[in-house]
Amino acid sequence: QVHLVESGGGLVQPGGSLRLSCAASGSIFSINVMGWYRQAPGKERELVATITSGGSTNYADSVKGRFAISRPSVNTVYLQMNSLKPEDTAVYYCNALLPARPYWGQGTQVTVSS
């Protein structure tokens, strides 16, 4: 069992920055991959970025060069979001992939608007 708690969302103007944080508790040493997904109104949930326990990263094309995922400790993952656009507006979810199943946080709202 893993429990994930996200923080750091909010309202930001286009071109601005935000950093999302995700703290994991429970069976954290069983986590293989951690990542961020997002879901905009009326759209399906989509991958934003992932990072493996070895530090390998993967990004959606739409955020490459603007977002950066990092994992400073075994139970923490960050998403640094720069040059934000209105189309980045969504609920952002932290994800932890364990051998048995994935776990999800409750989500944090990011709104990019002037």
C-alpha positions as CSV (number, residue, x, y, z in Angstrom):
1,Q,0.0,0.0,0.0
2,V,1.2,3.5,-0.9
3,H,-0.5,6.8,0.0
4,L,0.3,9.8,-2.2
5,V,-0.4,13.5,-1.3
6,E,0.1,16.3,-3.9
7,S,0.6,20.0,-3.2
8,G,1.7,23.1,-5.0
9,G,-1.2,23.7,-7.5
10,G,-2.8,27.0,-7.9
11,L,-3.6,29.9,-10.3
12,V,-0.8,31.3,-12.4
13,Q,-0.6,33.7,-15.4
14,P,0.6,32.4,-18.8
15,G,4.4,32.3,-18.9
16,G,4.6,31.7,-15.1
17,S,5.9,28.8,-13.1
18,L,4.7,26.4,-10.5
19,R,6.3,23.4,-8.7
20,L,4.2,20.5,-7.7
21,S,5.2,18.2,-5.0
22,C,4.1,14.6,-4.2
23,A,4.9,12.8,-0.9
24,A,4.5,9.1,-0.7
25,S,4.1,7.0,2.4
26,G,3.7,3.3,3.0
27,S,5.6,0.7,0.9
28,I,7.8,3.4,-0.7
29,F,10.7,1.1,-1.4
30,S,8.5,-1.0,-3.7
31,I,7.9,1.9,-6.0
32,N,9.4,1.3,-9.5
33,V,8.3,4.5,-11.3
34,M,6.7,7.7,-10.1
35,G,5.1,10.2,-12.4
36,W,2.6,13.0,-13.0
37,Y,-0.5,12.8,-15.1
38,R,-3.2,15.4,-15.8
39,Q,-6.8,15.6,-16.7
40,A,-8.5,18.6,-18.3
41,P,-12.3,19.0,-18.3
42,G,-13.8,16.8,-20.9
43,K,-10.6,15.1,-21.7
44,E,-9.0,11.8,-20.8
45,R,-6.2,11.6,-18.2
46,E,-2.8,11.9,-19.9
47,L,0.8,11.3,-19.0
48,V,2.9,14.3,-18.3
49,A,6.2,12.9,-17.0
50,T,7.6,9.9,-15.3
51,I,10.9,9.0,-13.5
52,T,12.2,5.6,-12.7
53,S,14.0,4.6,-9.5
54,G,17.2,4.8,-11.5
55,G,16.5,8.4,-12.6
56,S,15.4,7.9,-16.2
57,T,12.8,10.4,-17.3
58,N,10.1,10.5,-19.9
59,Y,8.0,13.5,-21.0
60,A,4.9,14.1,-23.0
61,D,5.9,16.0,-26.2
62,S,3.6,18.9,-25.2
63,V,5.7,19.6,-22.1
64,K,9.3,18.8,-23.2
65,G,11.6,21.7,-22.6
66,R,9.1,23.4,-20.2
67,F,8.6,20.8,-17.4
68,A,11.1,18.9,-15.3
69,I,10.4,15.9,-13.1
70,S,12.8,15.1,-10.3
71,R,12.9,12.6,-7.4
72,P,15.1,14.0,-4.6
73,S,14.3,11.1,-2.3
74,V,12.7,7.7,-2.5
75,N,9.3,9.1,-1.3
76,T,9.2,12.5,-3.0
77,V,8.7,13.6,-6.6
78,Y,8.6,17.1,-7.9
79,L,7.3,18.6,-11.2
80,Q,8.8,22.0,-12.0
81,M,6.5,23.6,-14.6
82,N,7.8,26.7,-16.5
83,S,6.5,28.7,-19.3
84,L,3.0,27.6,-18.5
85,K,0.3,27.9,-21.1
86,P,-3.5,28.0,-20.7
87,E,-3.7,24.5,-22.2
88,D,-1.7,23.2,-19.2
89,T,-4.8,23.9,-17.1
90,A,-5.9,20.6,-15.5
91,V,-6.0,18.5,-12.4
92,Y,-2.6,17.0,-11.9
93,Y,-2.3,13.6,-10.3
94,C,0.8,12.0,-8.8
95,N,1.2,8.3,-9.7
96,A,3.3,5.5,-8.1
97,L,3.8,2.3,-10.0
98,L,4.4,-0.8,-7.9
99,P,4.8,-4.4,-9.1
100,A,1.2,-5.2,-8.1
101,R,-0.6,-2.1,-9.2
102,P,-0.5,1.7,-9.6
103,Y,-1.5,4.2,-6.9
104,W,-2.9,7.7,-7.4
105,G,-3.0,10.8,-5.4
106,Q,-6.2,12.9,-5.0
107,G,-5.0,15.5,-7.5
108,T,-4.1,19.2,-7.4
109,Q,-5.7,21.9,-9.6
110,V,-3.4,23.9,-11.9
111,T,-5.1,26.9,-13.6
112,V,-3.2,29.0,-16.1
113,S,-5.1,32.2,-16.9
114,S,-4.6,35.9,-17.1
